[in-house]
Every structure is written in structure tokens, then in C-alpha cells.
Amino acid sequence: MVKVEEITEDYDDDHHSEDSNFTTDDSDSEDDFEEETWIERIRALRDIIPTDTRDSISYKISSMMSFGVRGARFLGNGAWVLTTSALLVVFPLLVEIGRESAINQMESDPYGQPGQPLPPGQHLPS
């Protein structure tokens, strides 16, 4: 047979309040949360969210990621095509335009043409 025994605590009833039964040590409760990482918290959601919902969310996220990767790859390829086209077409064109303007500048300068006399005070380089 089981013997039941009542244990009474010896304390002053004047300082007793109903809230004292529910108090916890703040440092203990903070330690419990500090020991738990974000990854553990997210993994704990696995038990809360139903499997069908998890699968739906996973499918949507992977679809968005796939779309993002394909979009980034497309933009990268487009940028590569534009930059190589600019280097192969526009750069030589700019070089030729620079040469043309230099030739036009030399032709417009009256002292730059061969057979023209030098202005007073200038000598030929030796």
C-alpha cells in the first residue's frame, strides 16, 4: 500500500503572492534560448508545418531560384556579347576616327605640310 504524506513548507504567509508561484529565474530562461541556434529553430518548424505545405513552399522557392539563375545567366551572356562587340567593332572605329582627325589637323596647319617654310624663330630638330 502507498503511503501519502503532505509536506508543508515553512515560510511567512505575509510575503506570499500568487505571482511567486510562476516566477522563474531569468538567467535560466535566457540560457535556454541562447543555446538554441536559428537553424535548430527552423528545423523545429518542420514538425509544425504539414508535409504538403512544406513541399509546396519548397517547390515554389526552388522554382524562383531556378528562374533567378537562368535570368542571371542570360544577363551575363548578354553583357559578354555587348562588351566583346564593343571591343571588336567600336574600339577600332574610335582609333581610326582619332587618326583621321590627326591627319585633318596636320593638313589644316600651314606649317605642317612638307615644303613650307618654317615660321621665324623655329629651327628643324637635329
N, C-alpha and C positions, 0 to 999 in steps of 0.2 A: 504494500500500500504506500501511496505517495503522501508525504507529509508536506503541507503548505505552511509557510511561515511568512508573516508580514514583517517587512523591515521598515522601520521608521528612521527618518534622518533627523539628527539633532541640529536644528538651526532656528534662528529667530524668525517668527512669522511676520514681524512688522516690516521687514525688508523684502519680503517675498512679493513678487508681482507675476502676473500671468505671462508677461513677455520674457521673463527669465527662463522659462521652460524651453523657449525657442531660440535662445541665443547660441551662436556658435563662435568659435574663435576665428577671427578674421584672417589670421595668418594661415590657418589650416585650409580654409576655403580658397584663398589665393594660390596656395601651393598646388592645389588640385588642378586649377586652371592653367597655371604656368607649366606644369608637367605635360599637359596635353598640347600637341602641336596642331597647326592648321590642317595638315594632311590627315591626321587622326580624326579631326572633326569632320572633314569632308568624307572620309571613309565611313564614318558613323552615319552619315546621311544615306548611305546605301541601304541601311536597314529601314529607314523611314520611307523612302520613295519607292513606290511599286516598280516591279521589273519592267512592265510595259512602258511606263513613263520614262524610266531610265534609258531604255532602248531608243525611245523616240527622241529624247534630248541628245543622246549620243549620235544618232543618225543625223540630226539637224546640225550639230556642231561639226561633225566630220564633213558634211556637205559644204558648209560655209568655208571650212579650212581648205577643202579641195578647190572650191571656186576662187578663193583668195590666192592660192598657189598658182593656179592656171592664169589668173589675171596678172600677177606679178611677173610670171614668165613671159607672157605676151608683151607687157610693157617693157621688160628688159630687152627682149628681142627687137622691139620697135626702136628703142633708144640706140641699140647697137647698129641697126640699119641706117638710122639718121646720121649718127656720128661718122660711120665709115663712108657714107655717101658724101658728107661734107668734106671729109679729108681727101677723098679721091677726086671730087669734082670742083668744089668751091675753092679749096686751097690753091691748086694750080691756076685757077682763074684769077684769083687775087694776086698771085705772083706776076702773071702776065699783065694785068692792069697796072701794077706798080712799074714794071719795065716800060710799058707804053707811055706812062706819064713821065718817066725819067727821060725817055727819048724825046718826047714833045717839049720838055723843059729845056733840054740841050739844044734842040733846033730853034727854039724861040730866043735863046740867048745869042746876041750878035757876036759876042767874043768867043763863044764856044765852038764855032764852026772852023774847020781847018782852012788855012789860007787867009784868015782875017788877021789884021794887025792887033797886037796886044794893046790894051789901054796904057796911057802914060804911067810910069812908076811900077809897072809889073814886069817881071822877068820870067823867062822859062825856067822850070825846075831843072836842076842838073843832076 
